């Protein structure tokens, strides 16, 4: 962590270093400080889907609305960011927004998530949302 902080002293406008400091702080459990650095990385490099994704994860602990916006922006920047779709789908389910949840579960399915865990997640989500036909479709993609 100190090495990254020293690097920031030399170049405080470096998005990658801000992101690295934020990531380490988040892993150390300092969410408040992590958010400051992760948000700064997003400001410095607004076209980075991965920076939006990680900032969203940190915000999800305190501001789910902000997290959702960051994850949505990540998918706008790169529609193949699997975890952004996954996080949005779960958050939307938690918020009772079935349409948004289905949109992102279907986006995941279209990305050909064929590992057992991803297929199981998608199928369970479809069942939770009351769409048994879609759940069956998820299972068929794995078979």
Helices and strands as residue ranges (DSSP letters): H 2-10, H 15-27, H 31-44, H 49-59, H 64-77, H 82-95, H 98-110, H 116-128, H 132-142
